[in-house]
C-alpha cells in the first residue's frame, strides 16, 4: 500500500544518466522551490510504460505551468533508462532505483512481476514544496495508469 496523503515524503538521491554521465537526482532539492510529481513505473521498454512516458513528455508543459517537476522512477539501471528515453524521445527526468530502497520507502514494491523479479508498482505521488504527500495512488495492476486528471487537480490547488 503506497504511503498515504499527509505523510512526509521520504527523501532520496538516485542516479540518472545525463549528457555528462551519471547525475544525482535528490527529491529535497525541490523543497521550498516547487512541487514534485513522482511516477513509479515497472520497467523501461515495456508497452504500457512507454505509452505513459511518451504521453507525459507530450504534455510536460502542463506540469511545468503548475510549477511541478516530474520524476519517473524504476528499478532499471540508469543506462537502460537512458537508452529507452533516447529511443522513445522521452524528456521526463528518469531516476534509477536499482537497489529498490526508494521503492520500498514509498511502499510500492511489486513482487515478482511476470515471474522475473520485484519491480516498482505503477504509482504516483504529488509532493508539495513542503515535502508533504498531497496525492498518493498505486494502481491495482501494472497495466493501469494513475489518474493524471486527479494529479493535475491536486497540483492546481497547491500554492504556486
N, C-alpha and C positions, 0 to 999 in steps of 0.2 A: 504494500500500500504506500503510495507516494506521500512524502511529507505534507502535512496539512497547511492550509492557509493560516496565517498568523505566526507560523514558525520563523525563527531566524534562519536564513539560508546558509547552509554550510559553505564556507569559503573554500576555494580550490585554486591551484595553479596547475594547469595542464599544458602539454606541448601541442603546438600547431606548426605545420610546415608552411613557411613563408618564402618569399623570394630570396631572402638572405639566410636560408636554412631554418633550423628549428627556433621557434619563438615561444615565449611563455604567454599564456592567457590566464589572467588572475581575475576572478569574479569581483573581489573587493575594489579593484581599480575603478569600477563603475559606481561604487557607493559615493553618495554625495554629488554625483555627476549626472547620471541618467539611470532609467530603469533597464532591466535586462530580461530578455526572453531566453530561457534555457530550453532547448529542444533535444531531448534524449532520443536517439534512434538506434535500431538494432545493428544494422550493418551497411556499409557503403556497397555500391554496386548491386543492390537489390532493387527490384522494380518499384515497390511502394516508397522506399526511402528516396530513390532517385526522383520520382514524381513529386514528392513532398518538397524536396530541396530545390528542384528546378522551379516549381510554382512559387516558393518563398523568394527565390532570387528575383523572379519577375516582379514580385510585389514588395520588394525590400523597402522601397521609399515610404510605404505606409507606416512601417515601424520607425524609420528614422524621423518621419514627420511627427510621430508621437514621442520623440526623444527616447527611443529604446534601442539598445544594442541587442543583436540576435546572435546567439552562440549555439551551434549544433555540437552535441557530444555523443560519441560512440566508443565502443571498445576496440575499434580498428586502430592500427598504427597511424601515426601522423603521415607517413609516407603513402599508405593506401588511401587515406582521406584526400591527400593532395592529388594523387593520380585520378581519383574519382572526380574531384572538383574540376580539374583541368579538362577531363573527358566530357563532362556534362555542363561545363561553364557555370558552375556553382560559385557564387561570390560570398555566401554566408561564411562567417568565421567558423571553422571546424576545429574541435579540440579532442585530443586523444586521451581516453581514459583506459588505456591498455591494462592497467593493474586493477581496474574496476573499483577503486576506492571512492571516487565521486559518485558513481552509480549506486554503490552501497549506501553512501552517506545520504543520498536523496531517496533511498529505499525504492529504487526502480530497477533492480536486477531481475532479468527474465531468465529463469533457469532452463538450460538445455533446449535452446531454440533449434527446432528441426533436427534434434539429436546431435548437433555439432558443438554445443557448449553454451555457457552462460553469456548473455549479451545484455545490453541495456534494453529495457522495455521502451515502447514508444510513449513518451511522457512530455508534458510541457509545464513550465513554471514561469510566472511573471514575478520578478523580484524588484521591489521598489528601490529608489535611491538610498533608502534607509536600511537596506539589507533584509527586509521582511518579505516573506512569500505572500503575494496577493492573489495568486491563481495557481492551482495545482490540479493536474489531470494526468492520470495514467489510463491509456485506452485499454479496453477489455482484451484486445488481441493486437499483435504487431501489424496486422493488415489494416487496422483502423487508424485514421488520423485524428489528432486532437481538434478541438473546436477553435479554429482560428478567429471566427467571429467573436467568441467569448474572450479570447486573448486580447483582441483589439479593443473590445468594450472595456475590459479592466484597465488596459493601458490608458485609455482616454479619460479615466477617472482619476488617474494619478497626477500629481502636480508636475507640470512640465517645467 
